[in-house]
């Protein structure tokens, strides 16, 4: 099925995949439902979750906002908190807004001003490293010519040639 005009201004949605989301618990609902049964708050379309609303999709199309991370809504809300704590503006939008594809609306993007790309990626990289220090250790061992998993010297493996 091809893309059709979506609701609330986003033109890249498949009509059979449009949902509303609870901004509190991230539960998904059919678009005709207005209130979360659990939280009793107003449901939003994915593009309404961003602080800038529909105007943000124009910023994506003109290149002033870029996507630095894609993923599910819960993970990206966590990353948004990290980026905002570093003093940078960011928005959550469906990842397919602005690029003409129709991936459905379960994949979101963390969009930041293009001028903040390097700083935001640095902040997110340090946050990832704090969550997964074992990856840093494995990378350090690999840089030293050691097996990332067991620290065996890769050059010392007989009959295996150059690594």
SULBEL-V671331 format. One record per run of one state. SS is the DSSP state (2 for helix, 1 for strand, 0 for the rest). FROM is the first residue (numbers start at 1). LEN is the number of residues. Records with the same first field share a line. If there is no record, write none. Layout:
# SULBEL-V671331
SS: FROM-LEN, FROM-LEN
This chain:
# SULBEL-V671331
0: 1-3, 5-8, 14-1, 18-1, 23-5, 31-4, 36-6, 49-6, 62-3, 72-1, 86-4, 95-13, 132-1, 144-2, 147-6, 157-7
1: 4-1, 13-1, 19-4, 28-3, 35-1, 42-4, 65-7, 90-5, 108-6, 146-1, 153-1
2: 15-3, 46-3, 55-7, 73-13, 114-18, 133-11, 154-3
